[in-house]
Amino acid sequence: MSCLEDFRKWKACCWSERRLLLQSLYWLGFFYLAIRCVTFRRLLGLLDLVRVQRVSDSPLPAAPEAVGIGRAVRAVGARTPWRSTCLIQALAGMALLHRFGLSGVMYLGVAKSGDPSEPLQAHAWLQSGDRILTGENGHRKYQVVSCFARKDSCYDPR
């Protein structure tokens, strides 16, 4: 997609969508730098996240605002000059969910190919209600090893 097409899409957005896109850019940049400078435990503390029991899929529909957050984080993440990995997108999405008073669960998973010489593969995704907001592509092939939610959420801590 060309810059001109991106600019046309930007102009077509309302101010609230533009603000959400700019907030997504901020948080993606923040977490891009943060994961290089601080420990993962400190990042969890910054977001007030705790480890929770594996969360079964929620039958409740995701709030429209949460769906919009996921769409904005994915759209901006695909266009950043740095590599916005699945973990960076999940952390940025979680920060935005918190800002808007919405709940979500961040999942970390691993997958091992049949070849013992290949390294372990990791993936992160963010879910709110019945929707996966970020990292949906291929998440089913990963075995969940950790789930994180905000301390004040309704999920049971481990």
C-alpha positions as CSV (number, residue, x, y, z in Angstrom):
1,M,0.0,0.0,0.0
2,S,1.4,3.4,-0.9
3,C,1.8,6.3,1.4
4,L,-0.8,8.2,-0.7
5,E,-3.4,5.5,-0.1
6,D,-2.6,5.5,3.7
7,F,-3.0,9.3,3.7
8,R,-6.4,9.1,2.0
9,K,-7.5,6.6,4.6
10,W,-6.2,8.9,7.3
11,K,-8.2,11.8,5.9
12,A,-11.3,9.7,5.7
13,C,-11.1,8.8,9.4
14,C,-13.1,10.8,12.0
15,W,-11.1,12.6,14.8
16,S,-11.8,9.9,17.4
17,E,-10.4,7.2,15.0
18,R,-7.3,9.4,14.3
19,R,-6.8,9.9,18.0
20,L,-7.0,6.1,18.5
21,L,-4.5,5.5,15.7
22,L,-2.1,8.0,17.3
23,Q,-2.5,6.4,20.7
24,S,-1.7,3.1,19.1
25,L,1.4,4.5,17.5
26,Y,2.5,5.9,20.9
27,W,2.0,2.6,22.7
28,L,3.6,0.5,20.0
29,G,6.7,2.8,20.1
30,F,6.7,2.8,23.9
31,F,6.7,-1.0,24.1
32,Y,9.1,-1.4,21.3
33,L,11.6,0.5,23.4
34,A,10.5,-0.9,26.8
35,I,11.0,-4.5,25.9
36,R,14.6,-3.7,25.1
37,C,15.2,-1.7,28.3
38,V,13.3,-3.4,31.2
39,T,12.4,-6.9,32.3
40,F,9.2,-8.5,31.3
41,R,8.2,-8.6,35.0
42,R,8.6,-4.8,35.1
43,L,6.4,-4.5,31.9
44,L,3.7,-6.5,33.6
45,G,4.0,-4.2,36.6
46,L,3.6,-1.1,34.4
47,L,0.4,-2.5,33.0
48,D,-0.7,-3.8,36.4
49,L,-1.0,-7.3,34.9
50,V,-1.0,-10.5,36.9
51,R,-0.8,-14.1,35.8
52,V,-4.2,-15.7,35.7
53,Q,-5.5,-19.2,35.2
54,R,-6.0,-20.3,31.7
55,V,-9.2,-18.4,30.6
56,S,-11.8,-20.3,28.6
57,D,-13.3,-18.5,25.6
58,S,-15.7,-15.9,26.7
59,P,-19.3,-16.2,25.5
60,L,-19.7,-12.5,25.9
61,P,-19.3,-10.4,22.8
62,A,-16.3,-8.0,22.8
63,A,-17.2,-4.3,23.3
64,P,-17.2,-2.3,20.0
65,E,-14.5,-0.1,21.5
66,A,-12.2,-3.2,22.1
67,V,-12.7,-4.3,18.5
68,G,-11.7,-0.8,17.4
69,I,-8.6,-0.9,19.5
70,G,-7.6,-4.2,18.0
71,R,-8.1,-2.9,14.5
72,A,-6.1,0.3,15.2
73,V,-3.2,-1.5,16.8
74,R,-3.0,-4.0,13.9
75,A,-3.3,-1.3,11.3
76,V,-0.6,0.9,12.8
77,G,1.6,-2.0,13.8
78,A,1.7,-3.1,10.1
79,R,3.0,0.4,9.2
80,T,5.6,1.3,11.9
81,P,9.2,1.7,10.8
82,W,10.2,-0.8,13.5
83,R,9.0,-4.4,13.7
84,S,5.9,-4.4,15.8
85,T,5.9,-8.0,16.9
86,C,2.9,-9.9,18.3
87,L,4.1,-9.2,21.8
88,I,4.5,-5.5,21.2
89,Q,1.0,-5.3,19.7
90,A,-0.5,-7.3,22.6
91,L,1.1,-5.0,25.2
92,A,0.0,-1.9,23.3
93,G,-3.6,-3.3,23.0
94,M,-3.7,-4.1,26.7
95,A,-2.6,-0.5,27.5
96,L,-5.3,0.9,25.4
97,L,-7.9,-1.5,26.8
98,H,-7.0,-0.2,30.3
99,R,-7.1,3.4,29.1
100,F,-10.7,2.9,28.0
101,G,-11.7,0.8,31.0
102,L,-12.1,-2.4,29.1
103,S,-10.9,-5.9,30.1
104,G,-8.7,-8.3,28.2
105,V,-6.4,-11.3,28.5
106,M,-3.0,-11.5,27.0
107,Y,-1.9,-15.0,26.1
108,L,1.7,-16.3,25.6
109,G,2.1,-19.5,23.7
110,V,4.9,-21.7,22.4
111,A,5.1,-24.2,19.5
112,K,7.8,-26.7,18.7
113,S,8.2,-28.1,15.2
114,G,9.0,-31.8,14.8
115,D,12.6,-31.0,13.9
116,P,14.8,-30.9,17.1
117,S,17.3,-28.6,15.6
118,E,14.7,-25.8,15.2
119,P,14.2,-23.4,18.0
120,L,11.0,-23.0,20.0
121,Q,8.5,-20.6,18.5
122,A,6.6,-18.1,20.6
123,H,3.5,-16.0,20.0
124,A,1.4,-13.5,21.9
125,W,-2.2,-12.6,21.4
126,L,-4.8,-10.4,23.1
127,Q,-8.4,-11.3,23.6
128,S,-11.3,-9.3,24.9
129,G,-14.7,-11.0,25.2
130,D,-15.2,-13.4,22.3
131,R,-12.7,-11.6,20.0
132,I,-9.0,-11.9,19.5
133,L,-7.9,-8.3,19.0
134,T,-4.2,-8.9,18.1
135,G,-2.2,-11.9,17.1
136,E,-5.1,-14.0,15.7
137,N,-3.2,-15.4,12.8
138,G,-1.9,-18.9,13.6
139,H,-2.6,-18.6,17.4
140,R,-4.2,-22.0,17.4
141,K,-1.0,-23.8,16.7
142,Y,0.6,-22.5,20.0
143,Q,0.2,-24.1,23.4
144,V,-0.7,-21.5,26.0
145,V,1.9,-21.2,28.7
146,S,0.8,-18.0,30.4
147,C,-2.2,-15.7,30.6
148,F,-2.2,-12.2,32.0
149,A,-5.0,-9.8,32.9
150,R,-5.3,-6.7,35.0
151,K,-5.3,-7.1,38.7
152,D,-8.7,-5.4,39.0
153,S,-10.3,-7.7,36.4
154,C,-12.7,-10.5,37.1
155,Y,-10.1,-13.3,36.2
156,D,-8.8,-15.5,38.9
157,P,-5.1,-15.0,39.7
158,R,-2.9,-18.1,39.6
